[in-house]
Amino acid sequence: MENTLPACPSCGSEYTYEDGNLLVCPMCHHEWTREEEEENIEEDVKDAVGNVLSDGDTVTIIKDLKIKGSSNVIKQGTKVKNIRLIDPEDGHDLDCKIPGIGQMNLKSEFVKKI
């Protein structure tokens, strides 16, 4: 019989089980509800190729990006470390510090997780 329960959102383990109204991971002991699982599915921020992004990830820019109100450009291939997920403002759902540019918000559709 195949396990139809979702993988653990904390460690990714496939060995989750139900305990009353909770879902439990035997590997990392994380507990969550079905409602939290549904909220997490809707809130997942994905990069340009569909990888789920998390706070602290390192990404690369996939195309040259012009910076609004400036003549500067963020070059394709620029590595950005330690991103932070934020509530979207005009589609910008990542907060990060870009080397040589500084603090700014980016759209997840223009980055790829390393």
BALONU-316195 format. One record per residue (C-alpha): x, y, z; residue in one letter. Coordinates in pm, 1 decimal. Example, Ala and Ser with C-alpha at 12.3 -4.5 7.8 and 13.67 -1.06 7.14 Angstrom:
<nodes>
<node <1230.0; -450.0; 780.0>; "A">
<node <1367.0; -106.0; 714.0>; "S">
</nodes>
This chain:
<nodes>
<node <0.0; 0.0; 0.0>; "M">
<node <142.3; 336.4; -104.9>; "E">
<node <166.6; 619.9; 149.1>; "N">
<node <-63.3; 901.5; 29.9>; "T">
<node <36.9; 1130.4; 315.0>; "L">
<node <251.0; 1434.8; 230.4>; "P">
<node <623.9; 1437.9; 292.5>; "A">
<node <746.4; 1620.9; 602.1>; "C">
<node <774.7; 1995.6; 531.1>; "P">
<node <1066.8; 2018.7; 772.6>; "S">
<node <1301.8; 1739.8; 659.4>; "C">
<node <1132.1; 1595.8; 348.0>; "G">
<node <1091.6; 1244.6; 490.4>; "S">
<node <833.7; 1025.2; 317.3>; "E">
<node <759.0; 827.6; 634.9>; "Y">
<node <493.8; 1056.4; 781.6>; "T">
<node <197.9; 912.6; 970.2>; "Y">
<node <-129.5; 1034.1; 1118.1>; "E">
<node <-182.5; 1068.1; 1492.8>; "D">
<node <-536.0; 1188.9; 1551.6>; "G">
<node <-569.6; 1512.8; 1355.8>; "N">
<node <-191.4; 1565.1; 1337.1>; "L">
<node <58.9; 1452.9; 1077.7>; "L">
<node <385.8; 1340.8; 1237.2>; "V">
<node <736.2; 1281.7; 1100.4>; "C">
<node <919.2; 996.4; 1276.0>; "P">
<node <1254.7; 1119.1; 1143.7>; "M">
<node <1261.9; 1476.9; 1283.1>; "C">
<node <951.1; 1462.4; 1510.2>; "H">
<node <787.4; 1758.5; 1333.0>; "H">
<node <408.1; 1776.3; 1382.7>; "E">
<node <157.7; 1967.6; 1169.5>; "W">
<node <-210.3; 1961.2; 1071.3>; "T">
<node <-374.9; 1904.9; 734.4>; "R">
<node <-481.8; 2270.8; 736.7>; "E">
<node <-119.1; 2381.0; 778.6>; "E">
<node <-22.2; 2147.6; 493.6>; "E">
<node <-279.5; 2307.4; 262.4>; "E">
<node <-159.5; 2657.2; 359.9>; "E">
<node <202.7; 2556.7; 293.0>; "N">
<node <115.4; 2424.5; -51.7>; "I">
<node <-39.6; 2758.7; -145.7>; "E">
<node <244.9; 2960.0; 3.4>; "E">
<node <540.7; 2777.0; -154.6>; "D">
<node <764.1; 3020.5; -339.8>; "V">
<node <929.0; 2856.0; -640.0>; "K">
<node <1220.8; 2960.3; -859.1>; "D">
<node <1220.0; 2977.5; -1239.1>; "A">
<node <1249.3; 2598.6; -1277.0>; "V">
<node <1006.5; 2499.5; -1001.8>; "G">
<node <1238.7; 2440.6; -704.6>; "N">
<node <1083.6; 2543.6; -371.6>; "V">
<node <1274.4; 2832.1; -214.2>; "L">
<node <1335.7; 2876.8; 159.1>; "S">
<node <1486.9; 3144.5; 379.4>; "D">
<node <1867.6; 3126.8; 366.1>; "G">
<node <1891.7; 2963.3; 20.3>; "D">
<node <2153.1; 3066.8; -233.4>; "T">
<node <2029.3; 3148.7; -583.7>; "V">
<node <2166.9; 3276.5; -914.2>; "T">
<node <2008.1; 3537.9; -1138.4>; "I">
<node <1892.2; 3377.2; -1466.3>; "I">
<node <1885.1; 3690.0; -1685.6>; "K">
<node <2016.7; 4046.7; -1683.9>; "D">
<node <1785.2; 4262.4; -1471.9>; "L">
<node <1764.3; 4638.9; -1506.9>; "K">
<node <1727.5; 4819.5; -1176.4>; "I">
<node <1433.0; 5058.0; -1185.2>; "K">
<node <1541.3; 5420.9; -1144.6>; "G">
<node <1909.2; 5342.4; -1201.9>; "S">
<node <2147.6; 5271.6; -1486.0>; "S">
<node <2281.6; 4963.6; -1300.6>; "N">
<node <2212.1; 4609.8; -1418.2>; "V">
<node <2222.1; 4286.8; -1221.6>; "I">
<node <2409.4; 4048.5; -1451.0>; "K">
<node <2294.7; 3696.5; -1534.0>; "Q">
<node <2479.9; 3441.8; -1319.9>; "G">
<node <2515.5; 3671.7; -1019.0>; "T">
<node <2513.5; 3457.1; -704.2>; "K">
<node <2290.0; 3583.2; -424.2>; "V">
<node <2332.4; 3423.7; -81.6>; "K">
<node <2096.7; 3407.0; 213.9>; "N">
<node <1768.3; 3511.6; 50.8>; "I">
<node <1462.5; 3586.3; 264.5>; "R">
<node <1103.4; 3516.2; 160.1>; "L">
<node <865.0; 3809.5; 205.1>; "I">
<node <499.6; 3882.4; 135.6>; "D">
<node <480.2; 3975.4; -235.0>; "P">
<node <486.1; 4345.1; -322.7>; "E">
<node <430.6; 4397.7; -696.5>; "D">
<node <535.5; 4032.6; -743.7>; "G">
<node <866.2; 4083.1; -560.8>; "H">
<node <870.7; 3795.1; -310.4>; "D">
<node <1241.6; 3774.3; -221.1>; "L">
<node <1449.9; 4009.9; -7.9>; "D">
<node <1825.3; 3983.0; -50.4>; "C">
<node <2157.0; 4163.8; -56.4>; "K">
<node <2314.0; 4160.7; -402.0>; "I">
<node <2693.5; 4190.1; -414.4>; "P">
<node <2797.0; 4530.3; -550.9>; "G">
<node <2437.5; 4656.7; -555.3>; "I">
<node <2298.1; 4629.3; -201.8>; "G">
<node <1967.8; 4537.3; -39.6>; "Q">
<node <1669.9; 4490.1; -272.6>; "M">
<node <1364.0; 4281.1; -352.5>; "N">
<node <1350.9; 4035.7; -642.5>; "L">
<node <1089.1; 3825.8; -815.2>; "K">
<node <1139.8; 3452.1; -766.9>; "S">
<node <1073.5; 3392.3; -1137.9>; "E">
<node <1414.5; 3546.1; -1219.7>; "F">
<node <1626.4; 3325.7; -994.1>; "V">
<node <1739.7; 2963.1; -985.3>; "K">
<node <1821.4; 2777.2; -664.4>; "K">
<node <2177.6; 2645.0; -637.6>; "I">
</nodes>
